[in-house]
């Protein structure tokens, strides 16, 4: 993967496992629900690449879990 670089991605989300999880969920939402991207233009034409570009730009961040709350995607 050339763009965005892994260093740029790791500035916003420190764990590579969390990075994969966030990008996959965002790409799935973009594909299945037809959600529009948050950037004006994208380098990549694929949803995963677009999700990674949003993370690198700081438009997409990971939520920190709150103990005792069951999130919708954990069911």
FENTAUR-V110781 format. One record per helix or strand. SS is the DSSP state (~ for helix, > for strand). FROM is the first residue (numbers start at 1). TO is the last residue. If there is no record, write none. Layout:
((SS FROM TO) (SS FROM TO))
This chain:
((~ 6 12) (~ 16 32) (~ 47 57) (~ 72 74))
